[in-house]
Amino acid sequence: MSFASFISARITFKSKRTFSKLIVRIAIIGIMLGLGVMILSLAIVKGFKHEIRNKVRGFAGDIRVVKFDLNNSYQSSSFPADKEFVKRALKSPFITHVMPVATKPGIVKANNEIEGVVLKGVDKSYDWGYFKKMMVAGDVISFADSVEAQKEIMISQTTADRLKLKIGDKLLMYFVQEPLRKRQFKIKGIFNIGVEEVDKTFVIGALSLINRLNDWKPDEIGQYELRVSDFEHINDAANALDTVLPVKLKEYTIEEDYPTIFEWLNLLDVNSIVMLVLMVAVAVINMISALLIMILERTAMIGMFKAMGASNWAIRKVFLINATYLIGLGLLLGNLLGIGLGYFQTYTHFFKLDQASYYMTFVPVEFDSVDILLLNIGTLIICLLVLIIPSTLVSRISPVKAIQFK
């Protein structure tokens, strides 16, 4: 064991501190709180982004393929279903599902109340995986009987509350066209996506019904919804799709369809960076204060070591290694605090949110082992690099005066 390691171990674990004892504890608590807050901040931001992104993706898909025209309304423009395009699209490693859908605006009337909505029509190939997790009551539409499926509808909890509806109730829906058409539906399921733009706007029905209302040909659809295997590669999927996309079709990513939501999610990254900088600054200031006080408290010891021939760097290493022990203890406690609170929230949903403002009812937490590892290593390195400067105080201490120091 080197001289610096031996002495630093002695003053860390076996010496009886006096004045510096409280300061050292405050420094350790500062690092603990700083790291704990940083871990929780990143986990909460990552959880927010993952949950909200999945809510939007679960309803609208990742990429939307529509007819190449100037129609930006909820009334879908039709085009023939292209099985060859679907086969080519699914050959891409980024794309997992291709689903035909269509949308048509209408007016729902029930219990002397009316509500403007958009009917989203799907067929038996639709991926109900996410929807089943968001069901509040009832079930998704079954296409075992295509005629019966055209009479069933799924509405959001928001629409159900506004129109005072429940599972099994019937409602009328008017479609403004020439001539005016109306259909009676039975409520098969009630869902709650949690995104106001979706819950207030859409109801779910059969694609074949929209096909009949619009007098389309049997094989005509309004658009394709595509799901990608990894959202991080959505742009790669869109680029791959461009190479197989027919000339009369164009594609939009979910980020283009819901720009406000995704811009808000990107702003969360900025908040995370500000939080990380502030917490690291607090930890560094606490450790600088603790190191300076420890050096001043052991002035006589420093003078004795210098008189015995120890170099300034050797003595500085004593205090830097001592600081490493203290930082390590703070990091250990910080990990226990941050990860412990995170898992507590994950399993209990103790901390609640206003869904109207945050799209969910609880604070989501998602840990990433790489983020936690980088936070620990980064905090340790930054603290030690910054502590090199105050440790130069050792070189200013005179052996003669230090030995006389009391």
C-alpha positions in Angstrom: 0.0 0.0 0.0 1.3 3.4 -0.9 2.0 6.2 1.6 -1.0 8.3 0.3 -3.4 5.3 0.4 -2.3 4.2 3.9 -2.6 7.7 5.5 -5.9 8.5 3.7 -7.4 5.2 5.0 -6.2 6.0 8.6 -7.7 9.5 8.6 -10.9 8.3 6.9 -11.8 5.3 9.0 -9.8 5.6 12.3 -9.2 9.2 13.1 -11.5 11.2 15.4 -12.6 14.3 13.6 -13.6 17.3 15.5 -14.5 20.4 13.6 -14.7 18.8 10.1 -17.0 16.0 11.2 -20.2 17.9 10.6 -18.9 19.5 7.4 -17.9 16.1 6.0 -21.4 14.7 6.8 -23.0 17.7 5.1 -20.8 17.1 2.0 -21.8 13.4 1.9 -25.5 14.2 2.3 -25.1 16.8 -0.5 -23.6 14.2 -2.9 -26.3 11.7 -1.8 -29.1 14.2 -2.5 -27.5 15.4 -5.7 -27.1 12.0 -7.2 -30.4 10.8 -6.0 -32.2 13.7 -7.6 -30.2 13.3 -10.9 -31.1 9.6 -11.1 -34.8 10.3 -10.4 -34.8 13.2 -12.8 -33.5 11.2 -15.7 -35.8 8.2 -14.8 -38.9 10.4 -14.6 -38.1 12.2 -17.9 -37.4 8.9 -19.6 -40.6 7.5 -18.1 -42.7 10.5 -19.3 -41.3 10.3 -22.8 -41.8 6.6 -23.0 -45.4 6.6 -21.6 -46.7 9.6 -23.6 -45.0 8.5 -26.8 -46.5 5.0 -26.4 -50.0 6.5 -25.8 -49.8 8.4 -29.1 -48.2 5.6 -31.0 -50.6 3.0 -29.6 -53.5 4.9 -31.0 -52.2 6.4 -34.3 -49.3 4.1 -35.2 -45.8 5.3 -36.0 -46.1 6.1 -39.7 -49.2 7.0 -41.7 -49.5 6.4 -45.4 -52.2 8.4 -47.3 -53.1 9.4 -50.8 -50.9 12.0 -52.3 -53.3 15.0 -52.5 -54.1 18.2 -50.7 -56.6 16.7 -48.3 -55.7 17.5 -44.7 -59.2 16.9 -43.2 -60.5 14.0 -41.1 -62.5 12.8 -44.2 -60.1 10.2 -45.7 -59.3 10.2 -49.4 -59.7 6.7 -50.8 -57.2 4.6 -52.7 -57.1 0.9 -53.6 -55.5 -1.4 -51.1 -52.1 -2.5 -52.4 -51.1 -6.0 -51.2 -47.8 -5.8 -53.0 -46.9 -2.6 -51.2 -47.7 -4.2 -47.8 -45.4 -7.2 -48.6 -42.6 -4.9 -49.6 -43.0 -2.7 -46.5 -43.0 -5.7 -44.2 -39.7 -6.8 -45.7 -38.1 -3.8 -43.9 -36.5 -4.8 -40.6 -37.9 -1.6 -39.1 -41.6 -2.2 -39.9 -43.7 -4.8 -37.9 -47.3 -4.1 -38.8 -49.2 -2.5 -41.7 -52.9 -1.9 -41.0 -55.6 -0.4 -43.3 -57.8 2.2 -41.7 -60.0 5.1 -42.6 -61.5 8.2 -40.8 -64.8 9.9 -41.2 -66.2 12.9 -39.1 -69.6 12.7 -37.6 -71.9 13.9 -34.8 -72.9 11.6 -31.9 -76.4 12.1 -30.3 -77.3 10.5 -27.0 -79.3 11.4 -23.9 -80.2 14.7 -25.5 -76.5 15.6 -25.9 -74.5 15.9 -29.0 -70.8 15.6 -29.6 -68.6 16.1 -32.7 -66.3 13.1 -33.2 -64.2 11.3 -35.8 -65.0 7.7 -36.5 -61.8 5.7 -37.1 -62.5 2.5 -39.0 -60.3 -0.6 -38.6 -60.6 -4.2 -39.7 -59.7 -7.6 -38.4 -56.0 -7.1 -39.1 -55.8 -4.2 -36.6 -53.3 -4.7 -33.8 -55.3 -4.3 -30.6 -52.3 -4.9 -28.3 -52.1 -1.4 -26.9 -55.8 -0.7 -26.9 -56.5 -3.7 -24.7 -54.3 -2.2 -22.0 -56.2 1.1 -22.2 -59.7 -0.4 -21.9 -61.7 0.9 -19.0 -64.8 -1.3 -19.6 -66.0 -3.7 -22.2 -63.9 -5.2 -24.9 -62.5 -4.4 -28.4 -64.6 -4.9 -31.5 -64.7 -8.5 -32.7 -64.8 -9.1 -36.5 -65.9 -12.7 -36.3 -69.2 -11.5 -37.6 -68.6 -8.7 -40.1 -72.3 -7.5 -40.1 -72.4 -7.3 -36.3 -69.0 -5.5 -36.2 -70.5 -2.6 -38.2 -73.0 -2.0 -35.4 -70.4 -1.9 -32.6 -68.4 1.1 -31.5 -65.7 2.0 -29.0 -65.7 5.4 -27.3 -63.4 7.1 -24.9 -64.0 7.7 -21.2 -64.1 11.4 -21.9 -66.9 11.0 -24.5 -68.8 8.5 -22.3 -68.8 10.9 -19.4 -69.9 13.9 -21.5 -72.8 11.9 -23.0 -73.6 9.8 -19.9 -73.0 6.5 -21.7 -72.0 3.1 -20.5 -71.3 -0.4 -22.0 -74.3 -1.8 -23.9 -75.9 1.6 -24.4 -77.0 2.7 -27.9 -76.3 5.9 -29.7 -77.0 7.6 -33.0 -74.2 9.0 -35.2 -74.9 11.4 -38.0 -72.6 11.7 -41.0 -72.8 15.0 -42.8 -72.9 14.2 -46.5 -75.3 14.2 -49.4 -77.7 12.7 -48.5 -77.4 12.9 -44.7 -76.9 9.5 -43.2 -77.3 8.2 -39.7 -76.4 4.9 -38.0 -77.2 3.4 -34.6 -74.3 1.8 -32.7 -74.0 -0.3 -29.6 -71.2 0.6 -27.3 -68.8 -2.4 -27.1 -65.9 -0.8 -25.2 -64.8 2.3 -23.4 -61.1 3.2 -23.5 -58.9 5.9 -21.9 -55.8 6.8 -23.8 -55.1 9.8 -21.6 -54.2 12.1 -24.5 -56.9 14.9 -24.7 -56.4 15.3 -28.5 -57.3 11.7 -29.0 -59.9 11.0 -26.3 -62.0 14.1 -27.2 -61.9 13.4 -30.9 -62.0 9.7 -31.9 -64.3 6.8 -31.6 -63.5 3.3 -33.1 -65.7 1.4 -35.5 -65.5 -0.9 -38.5 -63.6 0.1 -41.7 -66.3 -1.7 -43.8 -68.9 0.7 -42.4 -66.9 3.8 -43.6 -66.4 2.0 -46.9 -70.2 1.7 -47.3 -71.0 5.2 -46.1 -68.5 6.7 -48.7 -69.7 4.4 -51.5 -66.2 3.2 -52.0 -65.3 0.0 -53.8 -64.8 -3.1 -51.5 -61.0 -2.9 -51.7 -60.6 0.8 -51.1 -59.2 2.2 -47.8 -58.4 5.6 -46.4 -54.8 5.1 -45.2 -52.3 2.6 -43.8 -51.0 2.7 -40.3 -47.5 1.3 -39.8 -45.8 0.2 -36.6 -42.1 0.1 -36.2 -40.0 -2.2 -34.1 -38.0 0.6 -32.4 -39.2 4.2 -32.2 -35.6 5.4 -32.2 -35.3 4.2 -35.8 -38.6 5.8 -37.0 -36.7 8.0 -39.4 -34.8 5.0 -40.8 -38.1 3.2 -41.2 -39.6 6.2 -43.1 -36.6 6.4 -45.4 -36.8 2.7 -46.1 -40.6 3.1 -46.8 -39.9 5.8 -49.3 -38.1 3.3 -51.6 -41.1 1.1 -51.9 -43.9 3.7 -51.7 -46.1 3.9 -54.7 -46.1 7.3 -56.6 -49.7 8.2 -55.6 -49.0 7.7 -51.8 -47.1 9.8 -49.2 -46.1 9.1 -45.6 -46.1 11.1 -42.4 -44.4 10.1 -39.2 -46.2 10.4 -35.8 -43.9 13.3 -34.9 -45.2 15.2 -37.9 -48.8 14.4 -37.0 -48.5 15.5 -33.3 -45.7 18.1 -33.4 -46.8 19.9 -30.2 -46.6 16.8 -28.1 -43.2 15.8 -29.4 -41.8 19.3 -29.1 -42.9 19.3 -25.5 -41.1 16.0 -24.9 -37.9 17.4 -26.4 -38.1 20.3 -24.0 -38.0 17.9 -21.1 -34.4 17.0 -22.2 -33.4 20.6 -21.6 -34.9 20.6 -18.2 -32.9 17.4 -17.4 -29.6 19.0 -18.4 -30.3 22.1 -16.2 -31.1 19.8 -13.3 -27.9 17.8 -13.8 -25.7 20.9 -13.9 -27.3 22.3 -10.7 -27.0 19.1 -8.8 -23.4 18.5 -9.8 -22.6 22.1 -8.9 -24.1 21.6 -5.4 -22.1 18.4 -4.9 -18.8 20.0 -6.0 -19.3 23.1 -3.8 -20.0 20.8 -0.8 -16.9 18.7 -1.4 -14.6 21.8 -2.0 -15.8 23.2 1.4 -15.2 19.8 3.1 -11.7 19.4 1.6 -10.5 22.9 2.5 -11.7 22.4 6.1 -10.0 18.9 6.4 -6.7 20.4 5.1 -6.9 23.3 7.5 -7.8 21.0 10.4 -4.7 18.8 9.7 -2.2 21.6 9.1 0.1 20.2 11.8 0.0 16.8 10.3 0.9 18.3 6.9 3.8 20.2 8.3 5.1 17.0 10.0 4.9 15.0 6.8 6.8 17.8 4.9 9.5 17.9 7.6 9.9 14.1 7.1 10.4 14.7 3.4 7.0 14.0 1.9 6.3 15.9 -1.4 3.4 18.3 -1.9 1.9 15.9 -4.4 2.1 12.9 -2.1 0.3 14.9 0.6 -2.3 16.2 -1.8 -2.9 12.6 -2.9 -3.7 11.8 0.7 -6.6 14.3 0.7 -7.8 13.4 -2.8 -8.0 9.7 -1.9 -9.8 10.7 1.3 -12.2 12.7 -0.8 -12.7 9.7 -3.1 -13.8 7.6 -0.1 -16.3 10.3 1.0 -17.6 10.8 -2.6 -17.9 7.0 -2.9 -20.0 6.9 0.3 -22.2 9.7 -1.0 -22.6 8.0 -4.4 -23.6 4.7 -2.6 -26.2 6.5 -0.5 -27.4 8.5 -3.5 -28.0 5.3 -5.5 -30.0 3.8 -2.7 -32.1 6.9 -2.4 -32.7 7.5 -6.1 -33.3 3.9 -7.1 -35.2 3.1 -4.0 -37.7 6.0 -4.4 -38.0 5.1 -8.1 -39.0 1.5 -7.5 -41.3 2.6 -4.7 -43.1 4.9 -7.2 -43.1 2.2 -9.9 -44.9 -0.3 -7.7 -47.2 2.0 -5.7 -47.9 5.0 -8.0 -47.8 7.0 -4.8 -47.1 10.4 -6.5 -50.1 11.4 -8.6 -50.6 13.8 -11.5 -53.4 15.7 -13.1 -54.1 13.7 -16.3 -55.6 16.8 -18.1 -52.2 18.5 -17.8 -49.7 15.6 -18.0 -51.6 12.9 -20.0 -51.3 10.4 -17.1 -52.5 10.0 -13.5 -49.1 9.2 -11.9 -45.4 10.0 -12.1 -43.8 7.4 -14.5 -40.3 6.1 -13.7 -38.1 4.2 -16.2 -34.5 3.4 -15.1 -31.7 2.9 -17.6 -28.6 1.1 -16.1 -26.3 3.0 -18.6 -27.7 6.4 -17.4 -27.1 5.4 -13.7 -23.6 4.2 -14.4 -22.7 7.3 -16.4 -24.1 9.5 -13.6 -22.0 7.8 -11.0 -18.8 7.9 -13.0 -19.4 11.5 -14.2 -20.1 12.8 -10.7 -17.0 11.1 -9.3 -14.7 12.3 -12.1 -16.0 15.9 -12.0 -15.7 16.2 -8.2 -12.1 14.8 -8.2 -11.0 17.1 -11.1 -12.4 20.1 -9.4 -10.9 19.1 -6.0 -7.4 19.2 -7.5 -7.4 23.0 -7.4 -8.3 23.5 -3.6 -5.8 20.7 -2.8 -3.0 23.0 -3.9 -3.5 24.7 -0.5 -1.1 22.0 0.8 1.8 23.5 -1.1 1.3 26.8 0.7 1.7 25.4 4.1 5.2 26.0 5.7 6.5 23.0 7.7 7.9 25.2 10.5 4.7 27.2 11.0 2.5 24.1 10.5 4.2 22.1 13.3 3.6 25.1 15.6 0.0 25.3 14.5 -2.6 24.4 17.1 
